C-alpha cells in the first residue's frame, strides 16, 4: 500500500512504533547489539533540569517497501499519536512535567539507523 494519502509519506500505522521512557533508558550491555538496544528496565534514572543524555529506542521489526518519491517520517511525541492502545481505556497521565527537548545537531546529533535490504 502506498502512502498517497499523506503526500508520499507512508500512511499512519504502517511503520513500527518505538517507545521508551527516557528515565528507563539504561542499556543491558550483554544483550544489546549495534542494531538493537536492549534495556534492563531495572532502574529509574530521572533527568535533572538541563541534563542531556543519549537515548536508544528500538523500532519493532517490520519489512516495508518504499517506492521512489515516498518518504519515511519520524514522529517524536510524549503521548501516543493515536490515543490509548485499547478501546475503552483512559489515557495514561504521566508523572513527568516540564519541557522536553530532542537535540538534533552539533555535539548531540540525532540519527535514525535503518537496516536496508535490497530485493
Buried (B, 14 or more C-beta within 10 A) or exposed (E): EEBEEEEBBBEEEEBEBBEBBBBBBEBEEEEBEEEEBBBBEEEEEEBEEEEEEEBBBBBEEEEEEEEEEBEEEEEEEEEEEEEEEEEEEEEEEEEEEEEEEEEEEEEEEEEEEEEEEEE
